[in-house]
Amino acid sequence: MSRIVRWEFWLCVLLAAEILCFGLLNPGFWDVSSILYSMNDFIYIGLAAVPMTFVIITGGIDVSVGSVMGLTSITVGMLWSSGVNIWVAVALALLVGIAAGAVNGSLVAWTNVQPLVITLGGMFLFSGIALVVSGGSNAQGYEGISGFPDSFVQLANDSILGLPNLLLLFLGSTVCFGVLLHLTRYGRNVYLVGINAKTARYSGVMTRWTVLGTYMLSGLGAAIGGIVLSSYFGSARSDLGAEAVLPVITAVVLGGTSITGGRGTVFGTAVASILIGLMQYGLQMIDLSSQQTTIVIGLMLILTVAIRQFQWDKWKSALRKYRQANT
């Protein structure tokens, strides 16, 4: 626990340093309202990353989150354009996301196939379904399905007491998933499965159902992200969220979740999501392209995994022995 707390502390320090550095490079970065409303551009990453934490703690991974975002987005647009009430369409789209997660989770839990392979297949499956639905709804090209009611568009573009709705949604999501992971029996089972699935099974934990639940939560997070993107852009498209996979996984790992499972916190993922989002915003303010920003995020993922997996205790022990031998 102390290691995780220290990791999260340094994440907060890094976040503060990031804000300081980008502000020195471009003073406009320090504008509070600018920072708050810039979060609307990337908050969908955090909304998907927080529940993804459950999956990675169990030792799994879900690379289909981007395609699920696109699928739920076009589902909302298709249902609404067919005459369904927008909020009923949103509810059904959330169920679609959960169902997509259930497909991934069932295959992971009841087969011996690696989660990466299964969710990679799911990525192509769900994106293909989204494209088929998009074609059937005449939502071709970059325009997609637009003309949503103002109440839906304002979901992602309005504010309450000066705070963007999406920031409040993210904070609420963080609290809810944090309580689920850290204060419930199900959360304890998630950790046990990640530490040692066989031992957890012998201890009476329903490991397969626990794993299934984590992927359903990941599907729910991706669905929320897809709906948020549709509201933010005022358009439903099958390609929304297509580039979300790398930032989402990076946020979870950077937040302190072990890629091999058994360790991680929702708070760490939430802080890392903001850190990555503000980094994207800051890099764009200093005229870096989206492709160059992707390189930076990729390097962050590699360095984070390397640092977390490095055998620091063995290194310290070897250094201590070397010093003793030379004294």
Secondary structure, DSSP 4 states (H G I P E B T S, - for coil): -HHHHHHHHHHHHHHHHHHHHHHHH-GGGG-HHHHHHHGGGTHHHHHHHHHHHHHHHTT---TTHHHHHHHHHHHHHHHHHTT--HHHHHHHHHHHHHHHHHHHHHHHHHS-S-HHHHHHHHHHHHHHHHHHHHHHTT--TTT-EE---HHHHHHHH-EETTEEHHHHHHHHHHHHHHHHHHSSHHHHHHHHHHH-HHHHHHTT--HHHHHHHHHHHHHHHHHHHHHHHHHHHTEE-TTTTTT-HHHHHHHHHHTT--TTSS---HHHHHHHHHHHHHHHHHHHHTT--HHHHHHHHHHHHHHHHHHHHS-HHHHHHHHHHHHHHT-
